[in-house]
């Protein structure tokens, strides 16, 4: 599922902090509205939309069963005022509420968007596509903000994404941390590093950054992003393309979308590659079981990797075997087959 989100709505600066629940919900409301917009936009019209509450808990990854809590989040979302300044003309700006109106009617949520937002949703020259299944897996509001910023500058023709170098204060405004983490060390530790780590682990982007000082303080942040594959594809589409030809059915495409709501994209991708090695008759059944039991491929990788402490213990044992001194009974047998082996060869045998 993708949302074509106006770039203006990514770079805007809210008058108060936007929580993770609010940001994810708003993304979903925009996607729902975009799917139903028809005809020319009337500046004098109120645009009403409707969405099942279940859609919010399922697709936005919010996992909220307490609808009173959701109500409080919506009240805050309605109160948020947005300022948009045209980057090309300083004397052009707009101020508006993210949502004009929200009401719950049974198992449905009704809401109103301003004509300006509706027009922006129709204007594809300003769109950035956000994969909601990717956004839904992010637990930090700062990760969502950085993910949206990354998507704004992606290019399907260039593997490396170049986000323009920004001043530290601009980054603070975007993340609403102007009054938080005054020390850059704290900003890095609490916002930047955790966000990069979560995006790298849970999405198809690899993001890193450099900083530049002016005087004794950090003045600029430069984010560098590498994309794992063509980002105009959805995560489900890409994973579907990895399936064996015999498993590429409409039902299995739907199964992948369900898996993406439960498990991380890199894990599913890794399990598909693992399943291919076994060529099971029921490929999707094998894949689903792999995910449910804890990802076979990741488990196997963990089992074959040794800590530095374990390696050091094996190295000392290997050196004793090679020297023939102070051997334990079991090591005497190992000396027979290991005496001509390198340490790497010995390690591969004993850890297997």
Buried (B, 14 or more C-beta within 10 A) or exposed (E): BBBBBBBBBBBBBBEEBBEBBBBBBBBBBBBBBBEEBEEEBEEEEEBBBEBEBEBBBBBBBBEBEEBEEBEEBBEBBBEBEBEBBEEEEEEEEEEBBBBBEBEBEEEEBEBBBBBBBBBBBBBEEBBBBBBBBBBBBBEBBBBBBBBBBBBBBBEEEEBEBEBEBBBBEBBBBBBBBEEEBEEBEEBBEBBBEBBBEBBBBBBBBBBEBEBEEEEEEBBBBBBEBEBBBEBEBBBBBBBBEBBEEEBEEEEBBEBBBEBBEEBBBBBBBBBBEBBBEEEBEEBBEBBBBBBEEEBBBBEEEEEEEBEEEEBEEBEEBBEBBBEEEEBEEEBEEBBEEBEEBEBEEBBEEEEE
